[in-house]
Amino acid sequence: MKITVDQDRCCGAGTCVLLAPDVFDQREEDGIVLLLDETPGAELHDIVREASHVCPGAAITVNETA
């Protein structure tokens, strides 16, 4: 699994950070998503998928084959 984020699409809701704080963070100044781990361990895959699905800006992309 490889994760990418599109900071231009991020609205700063922070749901991803609440679900997977080991993978996502937010910039202090505007709340835009920061990717901490683009290839998280298998134990985080389900929660990262959920974060991607609930992202209101559709800013998180999960590539399952990478």
C-alpha positions as CSV (number, residue, x, y, z in Angstrom):
1,M,0.0,0.0,0.0
2,K,1.2,3.5,-0.9
3,I,-0.6,6.6,0.1
4,T,-0.6,10.0,-1.5
5,V,-2.3,13.2,-0.4
6,D,-3.4,16.2,-2.5
7,Q,-3.0,19.2,-0.2
8,D,-4.9,21.4,-2.7
9,R,-8.0,19.3,-2.1
10,C,-7.7,19.1,1.7
11,C,-10.3,21.1,3.6
12,G,-8.7,20.6,7.0
13,A,-11.4,18.5,8.5
14,G,-8.9,16.4,10.4
15,T,-10.8,13.1,10.2
16,C,-7.7,11.4,8.8
17,V,-5.6,12.5,11.8
18,L,-8.3,11.3,14.3
19,L,-8.4,7.9,12.6
20,A,-4.7,7.3,11.8
21,P,-2.5,9.7,13.7
22,D,0.6,7.6,12.9
23,V,0.0,8.2,9.2
24,F,-1.5,11.7,9.0
25,D,-1.0,15.0,10.7
26,Q,-2.1,18.6,10.0
27,R,-0.2,21.8,9.5
28,E,-0.5,24.1,12.5
29,E,-1.2,27.3,10.4
30,D,-4.1,26.0,8.3
31,G,-5.0,22.4,9.2
32,I,-4.0,21.0,5.8
33,V,-3.1,17.3,5.8
34,L,0.5,16.2,6.2
35,L,1.5,12.6,5.3
36,L,3.8,11.1,7.9
37,D,4.0,7.6,6.4
38,E,3.4,6.9,2.8
39,T,3.8,3.1,3.2
40,P,2.2,2.2,6.5
41,G,2.4,-1.3,8.0
42,A,-0.3,-3.8,7.3
43,E,-1.8,-3.3,10.7
44,L,-2.8,0.3,9.6
45,H,-4.2,-0.6,6.2
46,D,-7.9,-0.9,7.2
47,I,-7.9,2.4,9.1
48,V,-6.1,4.2,6.3
49,R,-8.7,2.9,3.8
50,E,-11.4,4.3,6.1
51,A,-9.7,7.6,6.4
52,S,-9.5,7.8,2.6
53,H,-13.2,7.0,2.2
54,V,-14.4,9.5,4.8
55,C,-12.2,12.4,3.6
56,P,-14.6,15.2,2.7
57,G,-12.2,16.6,0.2
58,A,-11.2,13.3,-1.4
59,A,-7.6,14.3,-0.7
60,I,-6.3,10.9,0.2
61,T,-5.4,8.3,-2.5
62,V,-4.6,4.7,-1.6
63,N,-2.7,2.6,-4.1
64,E,-3.1,-1.0,-3.1
65,T,-0.6,-2.4,-5.6
66,A,2.4,-0.3,-4.5
